[in-house]
Amino acid sequence: MARQHYDPATIEPKWQAFWDEQRSFRAVGPGDPGFDPSRRKYYILDMFPYPSGSGLHVGHPEGYTATDILARYRRQRGDNVLHPMGWDAFGLPAEQYAIQTGTHPAVTTRKNIETFKRQIRRLGFSYDWDRELDTTDPAYYRWTQWIFTRLFDAGLAYVAEVPVWWCEALGTVLANEEVLDGRSERGDHPCVRRPMKQWMLKITAFAERLLADLEPLDWPESIKAMQRQWIGRSEGAEVDFASPGAPGGRIRVFTTRPDTLFGATYMVLAPEHPAVEALLTKERGAAVRAYRDAAARKNELERTDLAKEKTGVFTGSFAINPGSGERIPVWVADYVVMGYGTGAIMAVPAHDLRDWEFATKFDLPVRDVVAPPPGYVPTAAEAALAREGKEGRSHPFVGEGTARNSGEFDGLSTPEFKQRVTAWLAARGLGEAKVTYRLRDWLFSRQRYWGEPFPILHRPDGSVARVADADLPVTLPPMQDFQPTGRAEPPLAKAKAWVDAPAPSRRETNTMPQWAGSCWYYLRFLDPHNAAAPWDKAKERYWMPVDLYVGGAEHAVLHLLYARFWHKVLFDLGLVSTVEPFAKLYNQGMILSHAYRDARGAMVASDEAEEGGGGHVRKGTGEPLERIVAKMSKSLRNVETPDPVVEQYGADTFRLYEMFLGPLDAAKPWNPGDIPGVQRFLQRVWRLVVPEHADDGALHAHLGDAARPGDADLERALDRAIRKVTEDLDRMAFNTAISAMMVFVNEATKAGQALARGQMERFLEILNPFAPHLAEELWERLGNDPVRRPLARAPWPTWDASLHQDAPVELAVQVNGKVRGRILVAKDASGAAMVAAARQEVRAQLEGKQVVKEIAVPGRLVNFVVKG
């Protein structure tokens, strides 16, 4: 009799083809045949990928595997699951690759999508491929343009001349986040600030709502905090300082502390402030202009870094403090930016850290106008500043207290002083109460070819109009020469026939940024083949909002904020039924890879290292290297791809290994040495159904009749596994769910042939979301017809509460006495079981360390004492 072994290379393609043929994961919504409105919907979405030429690395499928497990689980729970996939394929990387290789970006994009799709399909994810999207498809970006026209009609899209980062080498405007130290993040090219006419979107009109509606969302607090900081709401006052040389004879500042007005001893303007040129004296002109040019090569993050040394130059002019009546100098410094407030500040060094550092460096006056509250004790940081002060100056007091040295306002508390002085300024026409935001309008145009064309026409009289809906999409012209022009004129300007086609008007030649297509793709997934509308309203009302959105934290203030903005515009227009698009957000942790560092701290590429001398050394030199874990990057050549693992061990092993690495939201090192252990678990599952030497006819005899009760101890073990896996899936604790299944398989293996077929079926039902190919194969071998009784739709098994009189207990998991995680274990769990579960919970923290002691206290904790 032939030996039947577990062969993923045969099993996995078989079931992937079966799922395709059966359309096993097709989501059915309103208007579709077979739709049942009584079923609970579950819309689970991945942040769709940018298909680069290098294909997937092992970090991509981490989130995809997690969402696939949940999608399969929720289907088995009876939910109507929508789980789609698409491609965010416009943008600068594809265009730059095309320029470098001479291949049209449409060709490279199509090839990259094919690579990504092949890799993703090979992992057996249960996407509804009937809904696949590509943002570069005219059938898709027709509706991106359609949404833009709604923004245009509502007055939310406009043209303005604004200072932007211009990269001559790339031939386009770049966002602040794409520029570091005055050089482009991509290609390391020099960039300069220059004023240019650009399309802008009025996201600032939604600042207050973007803040308020953030609070009830089930999002990580860190992401909420980043959005709050990016929006940057501040309450205060705008104040006018008289300055004869300034336009209009005044300089307006915004301050959140009008109560410190009498302590303003100088003013600071942003280098870009329109009053700078007018205020320059002949003696100071050259120095200020040189400083302004240097500031233009820095991005906003560099300029506002609290840790950096303050720099600045005096304009030679003065202004009048409206509170004290004193004449104070006007300086220019790059720590003030035009994007916040008015681009000018009143500097109060006694009560602001940055102003204090600036005044200390340039020997400017410090006037204390806020007395600390009684009993105030300086913080350690404030005390340190005091020790560093020059000529006996004290540190700045930045808290609230009581006014002093402030004329008629002396003795007032800070909150009362703020109200009184703001009213005092307003009564004299010198200021007013104001709420400002750090958020700026969205710079929405790019000087590139590979992007969505604007549906905009420029008329001969200089006005602009939008393209009619009936004439959408405005498609990209086929161009062989899509190189940047080297000027502000975009590549599309070279397509003369296309530009002049709507004569006498001319087409807009800028293109939209990559973010445009990703702002609304979650809505098109609801109704991707609708040629009459971007989505059907009944489908939108049923499916929205997205119930779970999984992706990287790096999108916190770009994609996520932009998508929320567009969604609110669509809500106001009555086009969507929900105020927010994503009800729950989850950020998966990063998967790290090994890298090397030399004695000077410089990073060394992986292929330059080898083992030697009891450690790792640089090839050819023998120089000792330190092995560390780091982010995967092409420069370090430590990027791991899924293909070799799938080729050798199969997709199910890859899926389980990624989920077994540790908690989903934690950073984890990639360690291929652990992969065989995961496959051994799947091989043991295989042996529970398929004996070492068996044909299909022997399976029933091996496992017994489906109705025969199994061993009572195994029944309790299976029940524990079902309960643990269910509870862990509900809290997205995939690693401990896998541990629970491993425990059961170990017990079942030891029990030999005591497992009943019905028990095995229930186990396969909980294994299915994690290792669907193997589970489907064994399900069929147990005699189930996969068409009439598909495992993908099999009801999720329940557990017998009578077998669980003692509820599981939660234990703290410590490393060297510090809590690093929590686990749930049975009340009567052995010390070994507690330690095994705890090890999985803190796997990343134990990586590369020696565990010298394991302490398991039943009902309380597990502590690992480590060194290294």
Rosetta blueprint (number, residue, H / E / L):
1 M L
2 A L
3 R E
4 Q L
5 H L
6 Y L
7 D L
8 P H
9 A H
10 T H
11 I H
12 E H
13 P H
14 K H
15 W H
16 Q H
17 A H
18 F H
19 W H
20 D H
21 E H
22 Q H
23 R L
24 S L
25 F L
26 R L
27 A L
28 V L
29 G L
30 P L
31 G L
32 D L
33 P L
34 G L
35 F L
36 D L
37 P L
38 S L
39 R L
40 R L
41 K E
42 Y E
43 Y E
44 I E
45 L E
46 D E
47 M L
48 F L
49 P L
50 Y L
51 P L
52 S L
53 G L
54 S L
55 G L
56 L L
57 H L
58 V L
59 G L
60 H H
61 P H
62 E H
63 G H
64 Y H
65 T H
66 A H
67 T H
68 D H
69 I H
70 L H
71 A H
72 R H
73 Y H
74 R H
75 R H
76 Q H
77 R L
78 G L
79 D L
80 N E
81 V E
82 L E
83 H L
84 P L
85 M L
86 G E
87 W E
88 D L
89 A L
90 F L
91 G L
92 L H
93 P H
94 A H
95 E H
96 Q H
97 Y H
98 A H
99 I H
100 Q H
101 T H
102 G L
103 T L
104 H L
105 P H
106 A H
107 V H
108 T H
109 T H
110 R H
111 K H
112 N H
113 I H
114 E H
115 T H
116 F H
117 K H
118 R H
119 Q H
120 I H
121 R H
122 R H
123 L L
124 G L
125 F L
126 S L
127 Y L
128 D L
129 W H
130 D H
131 R H
132 E L
133 L E
134 D E
135 T L
136 T L
137 D L
138 P H
139 A H
140 Y H
141 Y H
142 R H
143 W H
144 T H
145 Q H
146 W H
147 I H
148 F H
149 T H
150 R H
151 L H
152 F H
153 D H
154 A L
155 G L
156 L L
157 A E
158 Y E
159 V E
160 A E
161 E E
162 V E
163 P E
164 V E
165 W E
166 W E
167 C E
168 E L
169 A L
170 L L
171 G L
172 T E
173 V E
174 L E
175 A L
176 N H
177 E H
178 E H
179 V E
180 L E
181 D L
182 G L
183 R E
184 S E
185 E L
186 R L
187 G L
188 D L
189 H L
190 P E
191 C E
192 V E
193 R E
194 R E
195 P E
196 M E
197 K E
198 Q E
199 W E
200 M E
201 L E
202 K L
203 I H
204 T H
205 A H
206 F H
207 A H
208 E H
209 R H
210 L H
211 L H
212 A H
213 D L
214 L L
215 E L
216 P L
217 L L
218 D E
219 W L
220 P L
221 E H
222 S H
223 I H
224 K H
225 A H
226 M H
227 Q H
228 R H
229 Q H
230 W H
231 I H
232 G L
233 R E
234 S E
235 E E
236 G E
237 A E
238 E E
239 V E
240 D E
241 F E
242 A E
243 S L
244 P L
245 G L
246 A L
247 P H
248 G H
249 G H
250 R E
251 I E
252 R E
253 V E
254 F E
255 T E
256 T L
257 R L
258 P H
259 D H
260 T H
261 L H
262 F H
263 G H
264 A L
265 T L
266 Y E
267 M E
268 V E
269 L E
270 A L
271 P L
272 E L
273 H L
274 P L
275 A L
276 V H
277 E H
278 A H
279 L H
280 L L
281 T L
282 K L
283 E L
284 R L
285 G H
286 A H
287 A H
288 V H
289 R H
290 A H
291 Y H
292 R H
293 D H
294 A H
295 A H
296 A L
297 R L
298 K L
299 N L
300 E H
301 L H
302 E H
303 R H
304 T L
305 D L
306 L L
307 A L
308 K L
309 E L
310 K L
311 T L
312 G L
313 V E
314 F E
315 T E
316 G E
317 S E
318 F E
319 A E
320 I E
321 N L
322 P L
323 G L
324 S L
325 G L
326 E L
327 R E
328 I E
329 P E
330 V E
331 W E
332 V E
333 A L
334 D L
335 Y L
336 V L
337 V L
338 M L
339 G L
340 Y L
341 G L
342 T L
343 G L
344 A E
345 I E
346 M E
347 A E
348 V L
349 P L
350 A L
351 H L
352 D L
353 L H
354 R H
355 D H
356 W H
357 E H
358 F H
359 A H
360 T H
361 K H
362 F H
363 D L
364 L L
365 P L
366 V L
367 R L
368 D L
369 V L
370 V E
371 A E
372 P L
373 P L
374 P L
375 G L
376 Y L
377 V L
378 P L
379 T L
380 A H
381 A H
382 E H
383 A H
384 A H
385 L H
386 A H
387 R H
388 E H
389 G L
390 K L
391 E L
392 G L
393 R L
394 S L
395 H L
396 P L
397 F L
398 V L
399 G L
400 E L
401 G L
402 T E
403 A E
404 R L
405 N L
406 S L
407 G H
408 E H
409 F H
410 D L
411 G L
412 L L
413 S E
414 T H
415 P H
416 E H
417 F H
418 K H
419 Q H
420 R H
421 V H
422 T H
423 A H
424 W H
425 L H
426 A H
427 A H
428 R L
429 G L
430 L L
431 G E
432 E E
433 A E
434 K E
435 V E
436 T E
437 Y E
438 R L
439 L L
440 R L
441 D L
442 W E
443 L E
444 F L
445 S L
446 R E
447 Q L
448 R L
449 Y L
450 W L
451 G L
452 E L
453 P E
454 F L
455 P L
456 I E
457 L E
458 H E
459 R L
460 P L
461 D L
462 G L
463 S L
464 V E
465 A E
466 R E
467 V L
468 A L
469 D H
470 A H
471 D H
472 L L
473 P L
474 V L
475 T L
476 L L
477 P L
478 P L
479 M L
480 Q L
481 D L
482 F L
483 Q L
484 P L
485 T L
486 G L
487 R L
488 A L
489 E L
490 P L
491 P H
492 L H
493 A H
494 K H
495 A L
496 K H
497 A H
498 W H
499 V H
500 D H
501 A L
502 P L
503 A L
504 P L
505 S L
506 R E
507 R E
508 E L
509 T L
510 N L
511 T E
512 M L
513 P L
514 Q L
515 W H
516 A H
517 G H
518 S H
519 C L
520 W L
521 Y H
522 Y H
523 L H
524 R H
525 F L
526 L L
527 D L
528 P L
529 H L
530 N L
531 A L
532 A L
533 A L
534 P L
535 W L
536 D L
537 K H
538 A H
539 K H
540 E H
541 R H
542 Y H
543 W H
544 M L
545 P L
546 V E
547 D L
548 L E
549 Y E
550 V E
551 G E
552 G L
553 A H
554 E H
555 H H
556 A L
557 V L
558 L L
559 H H
560 L H
561 L H
562 Y H
563 A H
564 R H
565 F H
566 W H
567 H H
568 K H
569 V H
570 L H
571 F H
572 D H
573 L L
574 G L
575 L L
576 V L
577 S L
578 T L
579 V L
580 E L
581 P L
582 F E
583 A L
584 K E
585 L E
586 Y E
587 N E
588 Q L
589 G L
590 M L
591 I E
592 L E
593 S E
594 H E
595 A E
596 Y E
597 R E
598 D L
599 A L
600 R L
601 G L
602 A L
603 M E
604 V E
605 A L
606 S H
607 D H
608 E H
609 A E
610 E E
611 E E
612 G E
613 G L
614 G L
615 G E
616 H E
617 V E
618 R E
619 K L
620 G L
621 T L
622 G L
623 E L
624 P E
625 L E
626 E E
627 R E
628 I E
629 V E
630 A E
631 K E
632 M L
633 S L
634 K L
635 S L
636 L L
637 R L
638 N L
639 V L
640 E L
641 T L
642 P H
643 D H
644 P H
645 V H
646 V H
647 E H
648 Q H
649 Y H
650 G L
651 A H
652 D H
653 T H
654 F H
655 R H
656 L H
657 Y H
658 E H
659 M H
660 F H
661 L L
662 G L
663 P L
664 L L
665 D L
666 A L
667 A L
668 K E
669 P E
670 W L
671 N L
672 P H
673 G H
674 D H
675 I H
676 P H
677 G H
678 V H
679 Q H
680 R H
681 F H
682 L H
683 Q H
684 R H
685 V H
686 W H
687 R H
688 L H
689 V H
690 V L
691 P L
692 E L
693 H E
694 A L
695 D L
696 D H
697 G H
698 A H
699 L H
700 H H
701 A H
702 H H
703 L H
704 G L
705 D L
706 A L
707 A L
708 R L
709 P L
710 G L
711 D L
712 A H
713 D H
714 L H
715 E H
716 R H
717 A H
718 L H
719 D H
720 R H
721 A H
722 I H
723 R H
724 K H
725 V H
726 T H
727 E H
728 D H
729 L H
730 D H
731 R L
732 M L
733 A L
734 F H
735 N H
736 T H
737 A H
738 I H
739 S H
740 A H
741 M H
742 M H
743 V H
744 F H
745 V H
746 N H
747 E H
748 A H
749 T H
750 K H
751 A L
752 G H
753 Q H
754 A H
755 L L
756 A L
757 R H
758 G H
759 Q H
760 M H
761 E H
762 R H
763 F H
764 L H
765 E H
766 I H
767 L H
768 N L
769 P L
770 F L
771 A L
772 P H
773 H H
774 L H
775 A H
776 E H
777 E H
778 L H
779 W H
780 E H
781 R H
782 L L
783 G L
784 N L
785 D L
786 P L
787 V L
788 R L
789 R L
790 P L
791 L H
792 A H
793 R H
794 A L
795 P L
796 W L
797 P L
798 T L
799 W L
800 D L
801 A H
802 S H
803 L H
804 H L
805 Q L
806 D L
807 A L
808 P L
809 V E
810 E E
811 L E
812 A E
813 V E
814 Q E
815 V E
816 N L
817 G L
818 K E
819 V E
820 R E
821 G E
822 R E
823 I E
824 L E
825 V E
826 A L
827 K L
828 D L
829 A L
830 S L
831 G H
832 A H
833 A H
834 M H
835 V H
836 A H
837 A H
838 A H
839 R H
840 Q H
841 E H
842 V L
843 R H
844 A H
845 Q H
846 L H
847 E L
848 G L
849 K L
850 Q E
851 V E
852 V E
853 K E
854 E E
855 I E
856 A E
857 V E
858 P L
859 G L
860 R L
861 L E
862 V E
863 N E
864 F E
865 V E
866 V E
867 K E
868 G L
